Structures are given as C-alpha cells and as structure tokens.
Amino acid sequence: MKVVDQYHKWVEWSDEDQTYVGKCPDLITGIHGDDPVRLYAELCAVVDEVIRHFQATGRMLPRPRVRPMQEVV
C-alpha cells in the first residue's frame, strides 16, 4: 500500500460555505472548490505533496488516525 493511501480523504458539501470541501484531517485542514470530482483529484495531489515534503525534510509523518465508518448490519 502506498503511503498516501493510508490517509483518509473525502469531499463533502458545506451548507455554511456553499461549496465543496475536501478533507484529509491527518495531514491538512482542507481545500475547497465547485466541482467535487476535480476537487478530489486536487486533494489527492495536495496530500501527496505534503507527504513528499515531510519525507524530503526528514520529518516523521503523523500516524493515520481518521478511518472511514463501517456500516454495521
């Protein structure tokens, strides 16, 4: 598994901001945009860039802690 795949990322609509918000709380606070598909691609690129920065500077990445919820049947 790639390092980037260990971090949970998602896009959701914000009624308060009237825009889509992309989140990866283990690494960044978030980004926003009008197109959810394009925003997710941008979010993945930003998260990948943050990971490369951590690695290039010798800093330890934070442990991935946010996990998607699993529906219980």
N, C-alpha and C positions, 0 to 999 in steps of 0.2 A: 504494500500500500504506500502511495506517495504521501509525503509529509502533509501536503496541502489537503489531502483527502481526510485527514484526521480531524480537521476543524469544520464544525457545522456552520453552514452558510444558508441563508434564506432571504427571500424578498417578500415583503408584505405591504399592503396598502395602509397608509396612515390617514385616517379621517382628519386628525388635527392639522397635519401639514398639507393635506390634499395632494399627495404624491406617493410614489412607491419608495420604500426604504429597504436597502439591502444591509443585512447584518451578519457579522461574524464576531460575537462578543468576546471570544477568547483572544482576538488579535486587534480588532478595530471597533470604533464606536458605530460606524455605519456610513453609507453613502445614499444618495437619493437620485431619482430620475423619473421620467414619464413612461418609459417602456420597460415592463418587468423582465422581458427576455434579454434585452440589451443590458439592463441593469445587473442581472445575474452574471452575465459574461464579464462586465466591468468589475463586479465584486470579486469574482474569481481571480481576475488579473491583479487587483489591488492586494488581495490576500497572498497571492504568490509573490508579489513584490515585497511585501512586509517580511515574509519568510526568508527570502533571499537576503534582505537587509540584515536580519538577525544573524543569519549564517555568515555573511561577509564580515560582520563586525565581531564575530566570536561570542555573541550573546546567546544564552540559552533561550529557546522558545518556551513560552508558557505551556504548561500541561493542558491538553484539550479537556475541558470540563463540561461544556454545553453539549448535550445529547438530544437528539430528537425524541419526542414522546412516542411510546409504543402503545397502540390501542389494545386494551385487554378485552377479550371476547368472553 
